Amino acid sequence: MTTAQKITIETTVAANAAQAWNSYTQPQHMTQWNFANDDWCCPRAENDVRVGGMLNARMEAKDGSFGFDFGGTYSEVLPHEKLAYTLGDGREVLIVFTENNGQTHVKITFDAEQQNPADMQRAGWQAILDNYKKHTETIA
């Protein structure tokens, strides 16, 4: 069995860890930022933030041409600090929130999938994280 390539993306949000966490985990916020560009949307999200709980976010092209469910099962939850989950295909995702002077550094490390180039995956996940930052700073 081969080990998946790890990809890391990160940002610093002008919000404390509690605000950053809530924006990242609450479905009403997730639907506002969980897409890579303005041609896409996240019409619904469900998030049971506990070990064994499920994450499910619907991601769709606004023109209806394509869509998919993105989801996984939480394996670790430390409120305001860390989330870890396993995607349906077995890939792992780790999110770490580190607060410093009222700002929160968010670092996401995920296993790359085999269908798309790593640079494309990194760019897509970073675009989503950039949307998260923008949304979070708007509501903080």
PyMOL commands that place a pseudoatom at each C-alpha (Angstrom):
pseudoatom trace, name=CA, resn=MET, resi=1, chain=A, elem=C, hetatm=0, pos=[0.000, 0.000, 0.000]
pseudoatom trace, name=CA, resn=THR, resi=2, chain=A, elem=C, hetatm=0, pos=[1.333, 3.442, -0.906]
pseudoatom trace, name=CA, resn=THR, resi=3, chain=A, elem=C, hetatm=0, pos=[1.207, 6.351, 1.468]
pseudoatom trace, name=CA, resn=ALA, resi=4, chain=A, elem=C, hetatm=0, pos=[-0.794, 9.328, 0.225]
pseudoatom trace, name=CA, resn=GLN, resi=5, chain=A, elem=C, hetatm=0, pos=[1.006, 12.586, -0.448]
pseudoatom trace, name=CA, resn=LYS, resi=6, chain=A, elem=C, hetatm=0, pos=[0.263, 15.170, 2.245]
pseudoatom trace, name=CA, resn=ILE, resi=7, chain=A, elem=C, hetatm=0, pos=[-0.708, 18.685, 1.169]
pseudoatom trace, name=CA, resn=THR, resi=8, chain=A, elem=C, hetatm=0, pos=[-0.736, 21.609, 3.613]
pseudoatom trace, name=CA, resn=ILE, resi=9, chain=A, elem=C, hetatm=0, pos=[-2.525, 24.922, 3.226]
pseudoatom trace, name=CA, resn=GLU, resi=10, chain=A, elem=C, hetatm=0, pos=[-2.829, 27.715, 5.772]
pseudoatom trace, name=CA, resn=THR, resi=11, chain=A, elem=C, hetatm=0, pos=[-4.082, 31.180, 6.563]
pseudoatom trace, name=CA, resn=THR, resi=12, chain=A, elem=C, hetatm=0, pos=[-4.269, 33.594, 9.484]
pseudoatom trace, name=CA, resn=VAL, resi=13, chain=A, elem=C, hetatm=0, pos=[-7.704, 34.970, 10.320]
pseudoatom trace, name=CA, resn=ALA, resi=14, chain=A, elem=C, hetatm=0, pos=[-8.355, 38.245, 12.165]
pseudoatom trace, name=CA, resn=ALA, resi=15, chain=A, elem=C, hetatm=0, pos=[-10.609, 36.502, 14.698]
pseudoatom trace, name=CA, resn=ASN, resi=16, chain=A, elem=C, hetatm=0, pos=[-10.106, 34.716, 17.999]
pseudoatom trace, name=CA, resn=ALA, resi=17, chain=A, elem=C, hetatm=0, pos=[-10.060, 30.911, 18.089]
pseudoatom trace, name=CA, resn=ALA, resi=18, chain=A, elem=C, hetatm=0, pos=[-13.705, 30.615, 19.197]
pseudoatom trace, name=CA, resn=GLN, resi=19, chain=A, elem=C, hetatm=0, pos=[-14.893, 32.817, 16.320]
pseudoatom trace, name=CA, resn=ALA, resi=20, chain=A, elem=C, hetatm=0, pos=[-12.654, 30.997, 13.836]
pseudoatom trace, name=CA, resn=TRP, resi=21, chain=A, elem=C, hetatm=0, pos=[-13.882, 27.611, 15.076]
pseudoatom trace, name=CA, resn=ASN, resi=22, chain=A, elem=C, hetatm=0, pos=[-17.547, 28.587, 14.907]
pseudoatom trace, name=CA, resn=SER, resi=23, chain=A, elem=C, hetatm=0, pos=[-17.203, 29.943, 11.387]
pseudoatom trace, name=CA, resn=TYR, resi=24, chain=A, elem=C, hetatm=0, pos=[-15.438, 26.751, 10.313]
pseudoatom trace, name=CA, resn=THR, resi=25, chain=A, elem=C, hetatm=0, pos=[-17.837, 24.282, 11.942]
pseudoatom trace, name=CA, resn=GLN, resi=26, chain=A, elem=C, hetatm=0, pos=[-21.338, 25.806, 11.975]
pseudoatom trace, name=CA, resn=PRO, resi=27, chain=A, elem=C, hetatm=0, pos=[-23.405, 24.842, 8.898]
pseudoatom trace, name=CA, resn=GLN, resi=28, chain=A, elem=C, hetatm=0, pos=[-24.930, 28.312, 8.479]
pseudoatom trace, name=CA, resn=HIS, resi=29, chain=A, elem=C, hetatm=0, pos=[-21.399, 29.664, 8.047]
pseudoatom trace, name=CA, resn=MET, resi=30, chain=A, elem=C, hetatm=0, pos=[-20.037, 26.735, 6.036]
pseudoatom trace, name=CA, resn=THR, resi=31, chain=A, elem=C, hetatm=0, pos=[-22.576, 27.389, 3.274]
pseudoatom trace, name=CA, resn=GLN, resi=32, chain=A, elem=C, hetatm=0, pos=[-21.213, 30.943, 2.951]
pseudoatom trace, name=CA, resn=TRP, resi=33, chain=A, elem=C, hetatm=0, pos=[-17.572, 29.995, 2.239]
pseudoatom trace, name=CA, resn=ASN, resi=34, chain=A, elem=C, hetatm=0, pos=[-17.234, 26.319, 1.254]
pseudoatom trace, name=CA, resn=PHE, resi=35, chain=A, elem=C, hetatm=0, pos=[-16.549, 26.678, -2.482]
pseudoatom trace, name=CA, resn=ALA, resi=36, chain=A, elem=C, hetatm=0, pos=[-13.437, 27.421, -4.541]
pseudoatom trace, name=CA, resn=ASN, resi=37, chain=A, elem=C, hetatm=0, pos=[-14.807, 30.187, -6.810]
pseudoatom trace, name=CA, resn=ASP, resi=38, chain=A, elem=C, hetatm=0, pos=[-17.889, 32.289, -7.436]
pseudoatom trace, name=CA, resn=ASP, resi=39, chain=A, elem=C, hetatm=0, pos=[-19.217, 29.843, -10.057]
pseudoatom trace, name=CA, resn=TRP, resi=40, chain=A, elem=C, hetatm=0, pos=[-19.795, 27.336, -7.248]
pseudoatom trace, name=CA, resn=CYS, resi=41, chain=A, elem=C, hetatm=0, pos=[-21.885, 27.276, -4.086]
pseudoatom trace, name=CA, resn=CYS, resi=42, chain=A, elem=C, hetatm=0, pos=[-22.487, 25.177, -0.989]
pseudoatom trace, name=CA, resn=PRO, resi=43, chain=A, elem=C, hetatm=0, pos=[-26.284, 24.984, -0.780]
pseudoatom trace, name=CA, resn=ARG, resi=44, chain=A, elem=C, hetatm=0, pos=[-26.345, 22.842, 2.359]
pseudoatom trace, name=CA, resn=ALA, resi=45, chain=A, elem=C, hetatm=0, pos=[-24.072, 21.537, 5.087]
pseudoatom trace, name=CA, resn=GLU, resi=46, chain=A, elem=C, hetatm=0, pos=[-24.477, 19.254, 8.079]
pseudoatom trace, name=CA, resn=ASN, resi=47, chain=A, elem=C, hetatm=0, pos=[-21.838, 18.979, 10.758]
pseudoatom trace, name=CA, resn=ASP, resi=48, chain=A, elem=C, hetatm=0, pos=[-21.951, 16.813, 13.891]
pseudoatom trace, name=CA, resn=VAL, resi=49, chain=A, elem=C, hetatm=0, pos=[-18.701, 17.976, 15.515]
pseudoatom trace, name=CA, resn=ARG, resi=50, chain=A, elem=C, hetatm=0, pos=[-17.846, 15.086, 17.843]
pseudoatom trace, name=CA, resn=VAL, resi=51, chain=A, elem=C, hetatm=0, pos=[-15.716, 11.966, 17.567]
pseudoatom trace, name=CA, resn=GLY, resi=52, chain=A, elem=C, hetatm=0, pos=[-17.736, 9.612, 15.370]
pseudoatom trace, name=CA, resn=GLY, resi=53, chain=A, elem=C, hetatm=0, pos=[-19.858, 12.505, 14.078]
pseudoatom trace, name=CA, resn=MET, resi=54, chain=A, elem=C, hetatm=0, pos=[-20.305, 13.158, 10.390]
pseudoatom trace, name=CA, resn=LEU, resi=55, chain=A, elem=C, hetatm=0, pos=[-19.489, 16.138, 8.189]
pseudoatom trace, name=CA, resn=ASN, resi=56, chain=A, elem=C, hetatm=0, pos=[-21.387, 16.539, 4.917]
pseudoatom trace, name=CA, resn=ALA, resi=57, chain=A, elem=C, hetatm=0, pos=[-21.295, 19.572, 2.633]
pseudoatom trace, name=CA, resn=ARG, resi=58, chain=A, elem=C, hetatm=0, pos=[-22.948, 19.716, -0.771]
pseudoatom trace, name=CA, resn=MET, resi=59, chain=A, elem=C, hetatm=0, pos=[-20.825, 21.536, -3.336]
pseudoatom trace, name=CA, resn=GLU, resi=60, chain=A, elem=C, hetatm=0, pos=[-22.390, 22.477, -6.687]
pseudoatom trace, name=CA, resn=ALA, resi=61, chain=A, elem=C, hetatm=0, pos=[-21.735, 24.522, -9.782]
pseudoatom trace, name=CA, resn=LYS, resi=62, chain=A, elem=C, hetatm=0, pos=[-24.264, 27.377, -9.777]
pseudoatom trace, name=CA, resn=ASP, resi=63, chain=A, elem=C, hetatm=0, pos=[-25.317, 26.483, -13.331]
pseudoatom trace, name=CA, resn=GLY, resi=64, chain=A, elem=C, hetatm=0, pos=[-26.273, 22.981, -12.136]
pseudoatom trace, name=CA, resn=SER, resi=65, chain=A, elem=C, hetatm=0, pos=[-23.764, 21.247, -14.431]
pseudoatom trace, name=CA, resn=PHE, resi=66, chain=A, elem=C, hetatm=0, pos=[-21.950, 19.381, -11.645]
pseudoatom trace, name=CA, resn=GLY, resi=67, chain=A, elem=C, hetatm=0, pos=[-22.102, 18.749, -7.920]
pseudoatom trace, name=CA, resn=PHE, resi=68, chain=A, elem=C, hetatm=0, pos=[-20.886, 16.391, -5.234]
pseudoatom trace, name=CA, resn=ASP, resi=69, chain=A, elem=C, hetatm=0, pos=[-21.121, 15.684, -1.541]
pseudoatom trace, name=CA, resn=PHE, resi=70, chain=A, elem=C, hetatm=0, pos=[-17.955, 16.248, 0.481]
pseudoatom trace, name=CA, resn=GLY, resi=71, chain=A, elem=C, hetatm=0, pos=[-17.940, 14.439, 3.782]
pseudoatom trace, name=CA, resn=GLY, resi=72, chain=A, elem=C, hetatm=0, pos=[-16.208, 12.423, 6.412]
pseudoatom trace, name=CA, resn=THR, resi=73, chain=A, elem=C, hetatm=0, pos=[-16.249, 11.093, 9.953]
pseudoatom trace, name=CA, resn=TYR, resi=74, chain=A, elem=C, hetatm=0, pos=[-14.503, 12.877, 12.820]
pseudoatom trace, name=CA, resn=SER, resi=75, chain=A, elem=C, hetatm=0, pos=[-11.720, 10.978, 14.573]
pseudoatom trace, name=CA, resn=GLU, resi=76, chain=A, elem=C, hetatm=0, pos=[-10.524, 13.827, 16.828]
pseudoatom trace, name=CA, resn=VAL, resi=77, chain=A, elem=C, hetatm=0, pos=[-12.217, 16.971, 18.119]
pseudoatom trace, name=CA, resn=LEU, resi=78, chain=A, elem=C, hetatm=0, pos=[-10.545, 19.466, 20.460]
pseudoatom trace, name=CA, resn=PRO, resi=79, chain=A, elem=C, hetatm=0, pos=[-12.816, 22.546, 20.459]
pseudoatom trace, name=CA, resn=HIS, resi=80, chain=A, elem=C, hetatm=0, pos=[-11.112, 25.727, 19.223]
pseudoatom trace, name=CA, resn=GLU, resi=81, chain=A, elem=C, hetatm=0, pos=[-7.864, 23.757, 18.621]
pseudoatom trace, name=CA, resn=LYS, resi=82, chain=A, elem=C, hetatm=0, pos=[-8.057, 20.708, 16.363]
pseudoatom trace, name=CA, resn=LEU, resi=83, chain=A, elem=C, hetatm=0, pos=[-10.298, 18.715, 14.040]
pseudoatom trace, name=CA, resn=ALA, resi=84, chain=A, elem=C, hetatm=0, pos=[-9.377, 15.467, 12.333]
pseudoatom trace, name=CA, resn=TYR, resi=85, chain=A, elem=C, hetatm=0, pos=[-11.610, 13.464, 10.029]
pseudoatom trace, name=CA, resn=THR, resi=86, chain=A, elem=C, hetatm=0, pos=[-11.465, 10.645, 7.525]
pseudoatom trace, name=CA, resn=LEU, resi=87, chain=A, elem=C, hetatm=0, pos=[-13.082, 11.114, 4.129]
pseudoatom trace, name=CA, resn=GLY, resi=88, chain=A, elem=C, hetatm=0, pos=[-15.278, 8.422, 2.612]
pseudoatom trace, name=CA, resn=ASP, resi=89, chain=A, elem=C, hetatm=0, pos=[-12.385, 7.195, 0.450]
pseudoatom trace, name=CA, resn=GLY, resi=90, chain=A, elem=C, hetatm=0, pos=[-10.092, 6.802, 3.491]
pseudoatom trace, name=CA, resn=ARG, resi=91, chain=A, elem=C, hetatm=0, pos=[-8.044, 9.967, 3.055]
pseudoatom trace, name=CA, resn=GLU, resi=92, chain=A, elem=C, hetatm=0, pos=[-7.340, 11.925, 6.228]
pseudoatom trace, name=CA, resn=VAL, resi=93, chain=A, elem=C, hetatm=0, pos=[-7.704, 15.637, 6.979]
pseudoatom trace, name=CA, resn=LEU, resi=94, chain=A, elem=C, hetatm=0, pos=[-6.254, 17.517, 9.960]
pseudoatom trace, name=CA, resn=ILE, resi=95, chain=A, elem=C, hetatm=0, pos=[-7.160, 21.121, 10.837]
pseudoatom trace, name=CA, resn=VAL, resi=96, chain=A, elem=C, hetatm=0, pos=[-5.265, 22.981, 13.580]
pseudoatom trace, name=CA, resn=PHE, resi=97, chain=A, elem=C, hetatm=0, pos=[-6.389, 26.336, 15.005]
pseudoatom trace, name=CA, resn=THR, resi=98, chain=A, elem=C, hetatm=0, pos=[-3.696, 28.326, 16.862]
pseudoatom trace, name=CA, resn=GLU, resi=99, chain=A, elem=C, hetatm=0, pos=[-4.688, 31.640, 18.446]
pseudoatom trace, name=CA, resn=ASN, resi=100, chain=A, elem=C, hetatm=0, pos=[-2.111, 34.368, 18.980]
pseudoatom trace, name=CA, resn=ASN, resi=101, chain=A, elem=C, hetatm=0, pos=[-2.966, 37.947, 20.023]
pseudoatom trace, name=CA, resn=GLY, resi=102, chain=A, elem=C, hetatm=0, pos=[-6.603, 37.716, 18.884]
pseudoatom trace, name=CA, resn=GLN, resi=103, chain=A, elem=C, hetatm=0, pos=[-5.745, 36.207, 15.503]
pseudoatom trace, name=CA, resn=THR, resi=104, chain=A, elem=C, hetatm=0, pos=[-6.046, 32.540, 14.605]
pseudoatom trace, name=CA, resn=HIS, resi=105, chain=A, elem=C, hetatm=0, pos=[-3.704, 30.602, 12.345]
pseudoatom trace, name=CA, resn=VAL, resi=106, chain=A, elem=C, hetatm=0, pos=[-5.572, 27.800, 10.557]
pseudoatom trace, name=CA, resn=LYS, resi=107, chain=A, elem=C, hetatm=0, pos=[-3.456, 24.998, 9.097]
pseudoatom trace, name=CA, resn=ILE, resi=108, chain=A, elem=C, hetatm=0, pos=[-5.018, 22.176, 7.091]
pseudoatom trace, name=CA, resn=THR, resi=109, chain=A, elem=C, hetatm=0, pos=[-3.123, 19.068, 6.066]
pseudoatom trace, name=CA, resn=PHE, resi=110, chain=A, elem=C, hetatm=0, pos=[-4.883, 16.536, 3.849]
pseudoatom trace, name=CA, resn=ASP, resi=111, chain=A, elem=C, hetatm=0, pos=[-4.071, 13.408, 1.913]
pseudoatom trace, name=CA, resn=ALA, resi=112, chain=A, elem=C, hetatm=0, pos=[-4.004, 14.084, -1.821]
pseudoatom trace, name=CA, resn=GLU, resi=113, chain=A, elem=C, hetatm=0, pos=[-6.292, 12.085, -4.041]
pseudoatom trace, name=CA, resn=GLN, resi=114, chain=A, elem=C, hetatm=0, pos=[-4.914, 10.309, -7.093]
pseudoatom trace, name=CA, resn=GLN, resi=115, chain=A, elem=C, hetatm=0, pos=[-7.153, 11.751, -9.837]
pseudoatom trace, name=CA, resn=ASN, resi=116, chain=A, elem=C, hetatm=0, pos=[-5.967, 15.374, -9.970]
pseudoatom trace, name=CA, resn=PRO, resi=117, chain=A, elem=C, hetatm=0, pos=[-2.483, 16.944, -9.796]
pseudoatom trace, name=CA, resn=ALA, resi=118, chain=A, elem=C, hetatm=0, pos=[-1.332, 17.969, -6.305]
pseudoatom trace, name=CA, resn=ASP, resi=119, chain=A, elem=C, hetatm=0, pos=[-0.953, 21.623, -7.376]
pseudoatom trace, name=CA, resn=MET, resi=120, chain=A, elem=C, hetatm=0, pos=[-4.585, 21.700, -8.536]
pseudoatom trace, name=CA, resn=GLN, resi=121, chain=A, elem=C, hetatm=0, pos=[-5.771, 20.180, -5.257]
pseudoatom trace, name=CA, resn=ARG, resi=122, chain=A, elem=C, hetatm=0, pos=[-3.681, 22.629, -3.220]
pseudoatom trace, name=CA, resn=ALA, resi=123, chain=A, elem=C, hetatm=0, pos=[-5.039, 25.594, -5.214]
pseudoatom trace, name=CA, resn=GLY, resi=124, chain=A, elem=C, hetatm=0, pos=[-8.651, 24.463, -4.823]
pseudoatom trace, name=CA, resn=TRP, resi=125, chain=A, elem=C, hetatm=0, pos=[-8.411, 23.831, -1.084]
pseudoatom trace, name=CA, resn=GLN, resi=126, chain=A, elem=C, hetatm=0, pos=[-6.524, 27.131, -0.609]
pseudoatom trace, name=CA, resn=ALA, resi=127, chain=A, elem=C, hetatm=0, pos=[-9.231, 29.033, -2.518]
pseudoatom trace, name=CA, resn=ILE, resi=128, chain=A, elem=C, hetatm=0, pos=[-11.846, 27.553, -0.179]
pseudoatom trace, name=CA, resn=LEU, resi=129, chain=A, elem=C, hetatm=0, pos=[-9.720, 28.471, 2.849]
pseudoatom trace, name=CA, resn=ASP, resi=130, chain=A, elem=C, hetatm=0, pos=[-9.338, 32.011, 1.483]
pseudoatom trace, name=CA, resn=ASN, resi=131, chain=A, elem=C, hetatm=0, pos=[-13.159, 32.236, 1.216]
pseudoatom trace, name=CA, resn=TYR, resi=132, chain=A, elem=C, hetatm=0, pos=[-13.382, 31.005, 4.821]
pseudoatom trace, name=CA, resn=LYS, resi=133, chain=A, elem=C, hetatm=0, pos=[-10.945, 33.745, 5.940]
pseudoatom trace, name=CA, resn=LYS, resi=134, chain=A, elem=C, hetatm=0, pos=[-12.911, 36.443, 4.124]
pseudoatom trace, name=CA, resn=HIS, resi=135, chain=A, elem=C, hetatm=0, pos=[-16.237, 35.264, 5.558]
pseudoatom trace, name=CA, resn=THR, resi=136, chain=A, elem=C, hetatm=0, pos=[-14.878, 34.852, 9.084]
pseudoatom trace, name=CA, resn=GLU, resi=137, chain=A, elem=C, hetatm=0, pos=[-13.332, 38.306, 9.154]
pseudoatom trace, name=CA, resn=THR, resi=138, chain=A, elem=C, hetatm=0, pos=[-16.630, 39.783, 7.921]
pseudoatom trace, name=CA, resn=ILE, resi=139, chain=A, elem=C, hetatm=0, pos=[-18.580, 38.300, 10.846]
pseudoatom trace, name=CA, resn=ALA, resi=140, chain=A, elem=C, hetatm=0, pos=[-15.902, 38.536, 13.586]
for i in range(1, 140): cmd.bond("trace and resi %d" % i, "trace and resi %d" % (i + 1))
show_as sticks, trace
zoom trace
